[in-house]
Amino acid sequence: MIEKGIKVINCITNSPGEISGVKKGDSIISVDGKRVSDCLDFLYYSAEPEFELEILRREKKKCIFVSRDENEPHGIIVEDPPIRKCANNCFFCYVKQTPPKRKFRKGLSIRDDDYRHSFLYGHYVTLTNISKSDIERIKSLKLSPLYVSVHSAASAVRKKLFGRDVGAIMPLLKELTDAGIELHAQIVLIKGVNDGEELKNTLNELYSLYPKVKTVAVVPVGLTNWHHPEIAPWRNEDAEEALIEIIKFGSDYPKSFVQAADEWFCMTRINPPPANYYGRMEVEENGVGMIRRMLDEWKKIKLPKKIKPKSCLIVTGLSPKPFIDKIVAILSKIQGLDIELSAVENKTFGRITTVTGLLSWRDIRQTILETEKDIVFIPDVMLNSKKKFLDDISLERARKESGKNIQAVSSSAEGFREIIKSRDK
């Protein structure tokens, strides 16, 4: 029986891998005699400067020796494993809140709960679907850090949150941290379920594993118009109370252990704390600390007093508007720059959804069609890596359909620099 191996999806030109003879389409069976089952095995076993691959090419086995300088990438890119999907029935699951009979881009409906993706891409996972062999693999391959959706340390509360009896989480987290695995925890906060004293108890439990549990991000539950009726949305006043509580609880622990997500500050229009609150910004990509970094980096940008005349529209969601408004007010003082901000209501998921990354082309289309500005800037978080909006419309198609010069810019302070330097092309 011919072994399948894992497929090489690309081999970077002039990389040690390509020079050694590895080709796109090859299947890697083993590294230095050790069988590989997925990309994690390959990454772990190919970490040495020199290694031997056993590959399968056109149903024939071949051995290839790869040599590289220390810290030089080998350039061999292999396929990701099939996604291990979520087995829970969380009543706050965002995927279950998508509107019916709407077309969305591929992958949006996948409920990813794969510990391998947690390590590779920083995705939060529940660890409720892993086996003993998975745990041993995490420890042996030293898959650290992992990002874990804890939500509560109490078994009864977890049963309500996850929609099934998932048991206690702390013994598993202790086993992992005892093995040297670092963790970033997340708590999706739901009013009347895991807030208040329940939140405090969960934080205390997680702190018992500090410093291996490095951060605890507290995030407001994300809702659409199709959310579960038992969930009460966070409104301005109670969101402010929750934020104050999170910051107060966090003050009992080392700085940066407990971090309130950016969405709390957007909802309450309260300025985020100084950068040291977020430590090394280790969970920024998950929406914790991005606004603070943007505001701090914005202060360092040297603005021109005058530019070649240009008119532009910035399109964003309702959530970050209070912070971007202040920046646009300063940009508007640049001679020659006619700039306007439009915060668009989400029609796809409902007004209750305010984050920019969940705006579809359908949501922003009319605003763009009506503008008379020369250039329209959208934050890159509206698009995936293939430049497609949530409703599966490509940026190229949006440009053709609207007849507008639509440009995607960084969602950081660098995006404003791009706006200033951009040309109408």
C-alpha positions in Angstrom: 0.0 0.0 0.0 1.4 3.4 -1.0 1.7 5.9 1.8 -0.1 9.2 1.2 2.0 11.7 3.1 1.3 15.4 3.3 1.3 17.5 0.1 3.8 20.2 -0.8 1.6 23.1 -2.0 4.5 25.4 -2.7 8.3 25.5 -2.7 9.7 29.0 -2.6 12.0 29.9 -5.6 15.7 29.6 -4.8 15.0 28.4 -1.3 17.0 25.5 0.2 14.0 23.2 -0.3 13.8 24.0 -4.0 17.6 23.9 -4.5 17.6 20.5 -2.9 15.0 19.2 -5.3 11.7 19.4 -3.5 8.8 20.3 -5.9 5.2 21.5 -5.6 3.0 18.4 -5.6 5.4 16.2 -3.8 4.1 14.3 -0.8 6.3 14.2 2.3 6.1 10.8 4.0 8.8 11.3 6.7 11.5 13.6 8.0 14.7 11.9 9.2 12.8 8.7 9.4 9.9 10.0 11.5 6.5 9.7 9.9 4.6 13.0 9.5 0.8 13.1 9.8 0.3 16.8 9.2 2.0 20.2 8.9 2.7 20.3 12.7 4.8 17.1 12.5 6.6 18.5 9.5 7.3 21.9 11.1 8.6 20.2 14.3 10.8 17.6 12.6 12.2 20.0 9.9 13.4 22.6 12.4 17.0 21.4 12.2 19.4 23.0 9.7 19.8 19.7 7.9 17.2 16.9 7.5 16.3 14.1 5.1 12.9 13.9 3.5 11.3 10.8 2.2 8.9 11.9 -0.5 6.4 10.4 -2.9 6.5 11.7 -6.5 4.4 10.2 -9.2 3.8 7.1 -7.0 7.6 6.6 -6.6 9.5 7.2 -3.3 12.6 9.3 -3.3 14.9 10.7 -0.6 16.0 14.3 -0.6 18.6 15.9 1.7 17.9 19.5 2.7 20.6 21.7 4.1 20.3 25.4 5.1 21.9 28.0 7.2 20.7 28.3 10.8 17.5 30.3 11.0 17.1 30.3 7.2 13.6 29.2 6.1 13.7 26.0 4.1 10.9 27.3 1.9 8.8 24.2 1.8 5.1 24.9 2.4 2.8 22.0 3.0 -1.0 21.7 3.1 -3.0 22.4 6.2 -4.9 19.5 7.7 -8.7 19.3 7.4 -10.3 21.5 10.0 -11.5 19.8 13.1 -14.9 21.3 13.6 -16.6 22.4 16.8 -18.8 19.8 18.5 -20.4 22.2 21.0 -23.8 23.8 20.9 -23.1 27.2 22.3 -26.2 29.4 22.5 -24.1 32.5 21.7 -22.3 31.0 18.7 -21.8 33.7 16.1 -21.8 31.3 13.1 -25.4 30.2 14.1 -26.4 33.8 14.0 -25.8 34.3 10.3 -29.0 35.4 8.4 -30.7 32.7 6.5 -30.8 32.5 2.7 -27.8 34.8 2.2 -24.7 34.0 0.2 -21.5 34.3 2.1 -17.9 33.6 1.1 -16.6 30.1 1.6 -15.4 29.3 5.1 -17.6 31.7 7.0 -19.9 28.9 8.2 -17.1 26.6 9.4 -17.0 26.3 13.2 -13.2 25.9 13.6 -12.3 24.3 16.9 -8.9 22.8 15.9 -6.1 23.0 18.4 -3.6 22.9 15.5 -5.0 26.1 14.1 -4.8 27.6 17.6 -1.1 27.1 17.6 -0.6 28.0 13.9 -2.8 31.0 13.6 -3.8 32.2 17.1 -7.4 31.1 16.9 -9.2 30.6 20.2 -10.5 27.0 20.7 -12.4 25.3 23.5 -10.3 22.2 23.8 -13.5 20.3 24.4 -12.9 17.9 21.5 -9.4 16.8 22.1 -8.3 13.2 23.0 -5.6 12.0 25.4 -3.4 11.4 22.4 -4.0 15.0 21.3 -2.9 16.2 24.7 0.2 14.1 24.6 1.0 15.4 21.1 0.6 19.0 22.3 3.0 18.3 25.1 5.6 16.4 23.0 5.6 18.9 20.1 5.5 21.8 22.5 2.6 23.5 20.8 2.9 26.7 22.7 1.2 29.1 23.1 -2.3 27.9 22.6 -5.4 30.2 22.7 -8.3 28.8 24.8 -11.9 29.9 25.0 -12.5 29.2 28.6 -15.6 31.5 29.3 -16.1 30.0 32.8 -14.2 27.7 35.2 -17.4 26.4 36.8 -18.7 23.2 35.3 -22.4 24.1 35.6 -21.9 27.5 33.9 -19.9 25.8 31.2 -22.7 23.3 30.5 -25.1 26.2 29.9 -22.6 28.1 27.7 -21.4 25.2 25.6 -24.9 23.5 25.3 -23.6 20.2 26.6 -21.7 18.7 29.5 -18.1 19.5 28.6 -16.8 19.0 32.2 -14.1 21.0 34.0 -11.5 22.9 32.1 -9.0 23.7 34.9 -7.4 20.1 35.3 -6.6 20.1 31.5 -5.2 23.6 31.6 -3.0 22.6 34.6 -1.8 19.5 32.8 -0.8 21.6 29.8 0.9 24.4 31.8 2.7 21.8 34.0 4.2 20.5 30.7 5.4 24.0 29.9 2.6 25.0 27.5 1.8 28.7 27.6 -1.9 29.7 27.2 -3.9 32.8 26.3 -7.4 32.5 27.7 -10.6 34.2 26.5 -13.9 34.9 28.2 -16.8 35.9 26.1 -18.9 37.8 28.6 -22.7 37.3 28.7 -24.9 39.4 30.9 -26.2 37.4 33.9 -24.4 34.2 32.9 -20.7 34.5 33.5 -20.2 38.1 34.6 -20.0 39.6 38.1 -18.8 37.1 40.8 -18.7 34.3 38.2 -16.2 36.3 36.2 -14.1 37.0 39.3 -14.1 33.3 40.2 -13.0 32.4 36.7 -10.2 34.9 36.8 -9.0 33.6 40.2 -8.9 30.1 38.8 -6.9 31.1 35.7 -4.5 33.2 37.8 -3.6 30.0 39.8 -1.8 29.0 36.6 0.0 32.3 36.1 2.4 33.0 34.5 1.9 30.1 32.1 -1.6 31.5 31.5 -0.3 34.7 30.1 -3.4 36.7 29.4 -7.1 36.6 29.8 -9.0 38.6 27.2 -12.6 39.5 28.3 -14.8 40.1 25.2 -18.4 41.3 25.0 -20.6 38.6 23.4 -21.0 39.3 19.7 -24.6 39.4 18.5 -26.6 39.8 15.3 -30.3 40.3 14.8 -30.6 36.5 14.8 -29.2 36.0 18.2 -30.6 33.6 20.9 -33.5 35.3 22.7 -32.0 34.5 26.1 -29.0 36.7 25.5 -29.3 40.3 26.5 -27.2 42.7 24.3 -24.6 44.9 26.1 -25.9 48.5 25.9 -23.9 51.6 26.6 -24.8 51.9 30.4 -24.4 48.3 31.4 -21.4 47.9 29.0 -19.7 50.7 31.0 -20.5 49.0 34.3 -19.0 45.8 32.9 -15.9 47.5 31.6 -15.3 49.2 35.0 -15.8 45.8 36.7 -13.3 44.1 34.3 -10.7 46.8 34.9 -11.3 46.7 38.7 -11.0 42.9 38.8 -7.9 43.1 36.6 -6.2 45.5 39.1 -6.0 42.6 41.6 -3.5 40.8 39.3 -0.3 41.6 37.5 -0.6 44.2 34.8 -1.7 42.9 31.4 -3.0 39.6 32.9 -6.6 40.6 32.4 -7.3 42.6 29.3 -10.6 44.2 28.2 -11.3 43.9 24.5 -11.4 47.0 22.3 -15.1 46.6 21.7 -15.8 47.6 25.3 -14.1 50.9 24.6 -15.9 51.4 21.3 -19.3 50.7 22.9 -18.7 53.1 25.8 -16.6 55.7 24.0 -14.1 55.5 26.8 -10.4 55.9 25.8 -8.5 52.7 26.1 -5.8 52.4 28.8 -2.1 53.2 28.1 0.0 50.6 26.1 1.5 49.0 29.2 -2.0 47.7 30.1 -1.7 45.4 27.1 1.8 44.2 28.0 3.5 42.8 24.8 0.3 43.1 22.8 0.2 39.4 22.4 -3.5 39.1 21.6 -3.8 42.3 19.5 -4.9 40.3 16.4 -7.9 39.1 18.4 -9.1 42.7 18.9 -7.4 43.5 22.2 -5.1 46.6 22.1 -5.5 47.5 18.4 -7.1 50.9 19.1 -4.4 51.8 21.7 -1.7 50.9 19.2 -3.4 52.9 16.4 -3.8 56.0 18.6 -0.2 55.8 19.8 1.3 55.2 16.3 -0.9 58.0 15.0 0.8 60.5 17.3 4.1 59.6 15.7 3.1 60.3 12.1 4.4 63.5 10.8 1.7 65.1 8.8 2.3 67.4 5.8 0.8 70.9 5.9 -0.2 70.7 2.2 -0.7 68.0 -0.4 -1.8 67.8 -4.0 -5.6 68.3 -4.0 -7.4 65.1 -3.4 -10.9 64.2 -2.1 -11.6 60.9 -0.4 -14.1 59.0 1.7 -13.3 56.6 4.5 -15.9 53.9 5.1 -16.0 52.1 8.4 -18.3 50.4 10.9 -20.2 52.2 13.6 -18.0 50.8 16.4 -14.7 52.6 15.8 -16.3 55.9 14.7 -15.6 57.9 17.9 -11.9 57.2 17.6 -11.5 57.7 13.9 -13.6 60.9 14.0 -10.8 62.5 16.0 -8.1 61.5 13.5 -10.2 62.6 10.5 -10.7 66.0 12.1 -6.9 66.5 12.2 -6.4 65.2 8.7 -9.0 67.6 7.4 -6.7 70.5 8.4 -4.2 69.4 5.7 -4.4 71.9 2.8 -5.5 70.1 -0.3 -7.1 67.1 1.5 -10.9 66.9 1.3 -11.7 64.0 3.6 -14.9 62.6 4.9 -15.8 59.7 7.2 -18.9 57.5 6.8 -19.8 55.0 9.5 -22.1 52.5 7.9 -24.9 50.6 9.5 -24.8 46.8 9.1 -27.8 45.7 7.1 -26.5 42.1 6.7 -26.4 41.2 10.3 -28.4 44.0 11.7 -27.7 47.3 13.5 -26.7 45.4 16.6 -23.5 44.4 14.7 -21.2 47.4 14.7 -17.6 46.1 14.0 -16.0 47.0 10.7 -14.8 43.5 9.8 -18.4 42.3 9.5 -19.5 44.8 6.9 -20.4 43.3 3.5 -20.3 44.9 0.1 -24.1 45.0 0.3 -23.8 47.2 3.4 -21.4 49.8 2.0 -22.4 49.7 -1.7 -25.0 52.5 -1.6 -22.7 54.8 0.4 -20.0 54.4 -2.2 -22.3 54.8 -5.1 -23.5 58.1 -3.8 -20.2 59.7 -2.9 -18.6 62.3 -5.2 -15.2 61.8 -3.7 -12.3 60.7 -6.0 -11.1 57.8 -3.8 -12.9 55.5 -1.4 -10.8 53.9 1.4 -12.0 50.8 3.2 -10.2 49.1 6.1 -8.5 45.8 5.0 -10.4 43.9 7.7 -13.5 44.0 5.4 -11.7 41.6 3.0 -10.1 38.2 3.3 -6.8 37.2 1.9 -8.4 36.7 -1.5 -9.8 40.3 -1.4 -13.4 39.2 -1.0 -16.1 40.8 1.2 -18.2 38.6 3.5 -20.9 38.4 0.8 -18.4 36.8 -1.6 -18.1 39.9 -3.7 -14.5 40.6 -4.8 -12.9 44.0 -4.5 -12.3 44.0 -8.2 -16.0 43.4 -8.9 -17.0 46.1 -6.4 -14.8 48.6 -8.3 -16.4 47.7 -11.6 -19.9 47.7 -10.2 -19.5 51.1 -8.5 -17.2 52.7 -11.0 -15.3 54.0 -8.0 -11.6 53.9 -7.1 -11.9 51.8 -4.0 -8.7 51.2 -2.1 -8.2 48.9 0.9 -5.8 50.2 3.5 -4.3 48.9 6.8 -6.6 49.1 9.8 -3.7 50.5 11.8 -2.4 54.0 12.0 -0.3 53.1 8.9 -3.6 53.2 7.0 -3.9 56.9 7.5 -0.4 57.4 6.1 -1.5 55.4 3.1 -4.5 57.7 2.7 -2.3 60.8 2.7 0.3 59.4 0.2 -2.2 57.7 -2.1 -2.8 58.8 -5.6 -6.0 58.7 -7.6 -5.3 55.9 -10.0 
